[in-house]
Amino acid sequence: MTRRVIREMNLKKKSIGILGLGWLGTALAHHLLELGHTVKGTVRSKDKIRKLQQSGIDTYYLEITENKIYGDLADFLKGTDVLFINIPPGLRKNPESDFAQRMKLLMTFVNTARVEQVIFVSSTSVFEDMEGIPVYDEHSIPNSSSNNGKKIYAAEQVVQDFFENTTILRPCGLIGSDRHPIKMLAGRVNVKNPNAPINLVTRDHVINLVKKIITDEITATVVHAISEPHDSRKLYYLKKAEEFGLVAPEFEENVIHLGKKVVSVL
């Protein structure tokens, strides 16, 4: 019996809770279901529950604020071996939101359940864009000066402090066949930082990383998710505009360029 088969057998024995059935979480849930796993998930809109239940995902309503959790968190966590936390920090709509406090409240309950492993979806926004295009890997210390980056990093630390067997998963910009940034950039003018490298990852690549984390094929405490080559923004988006049949964006030239290059040592 190969190691790959053994890992798949071990994975099938686990119950996986996906806290946040969004674009990534729902795709992950369906993938795990196809492999025969037990999957639970949460949504913030009760209108979505019926459709997700019909697709085979045991779905719960759950809303986490700084002071209170709405929904049956205890029932969701009951029997859950692996908890995949993928909820938006909500900092764009509410910059004053305390994401770390929300995670602290959540992890207080997680610690009372029999969860074996936590995977927390973070972001590469914990790293600062700079002149000179710094390179950041899993050993780099987050240095973002932005409100968003600081609060996401604070949430990372809370989850790790509360639960020892935690993996911090930092995806770059998520893309897929139905989701690509060129659709928002098409036809725009004065797009900044044309020479900065792109940092993007496909949803399928992230899902494969999650499988490897669950089966202990990856045991690192921090994992960067990146799959696309580090082409310059200008080169990459001009090429993608042509592929999608969209109007090419125009880039801002002759200015100071800021950016970063996110890599993985795994």
Secondary structure as UniProt FT lines:
FT   HELIX           3..12
FT   STRAND          15..19
FT   HELIX           23..34
FT   TURN            35..36
FT   STRAND          38..43
FT   HELIX           46..48
FT   HELIX           49..54
FT   TURN            55..56
FT   STRAND          58..64
FT   STRAND          69..71
FT   HELIX           73..77
FT   TURN            78..79
FT   STRAND          82..85
FT   TURN            91..93
FT   TURN            95..96
FT   HELIX           99..110
FT   TURN            111..114
FT   STRAND          117..121
FT   HELIX           124..126
FT   TURN            131..132
FT   STRAND          135..136
FT   TURN            138..139
FT   HELIX           147..162
FT   STRAND          166..171
FT   STRAND          173..176
FT   TURN            177..178
FT   HELIX           182..185
FT   TURN            186..187
FT   TURN            194..195
FT   STRAND          200..202
FT   HELIX           203..214
FT   TURN            215..216
FT   STRAND          222..225
FT   HELIX           233..244
FT   STRAND          261..262
//
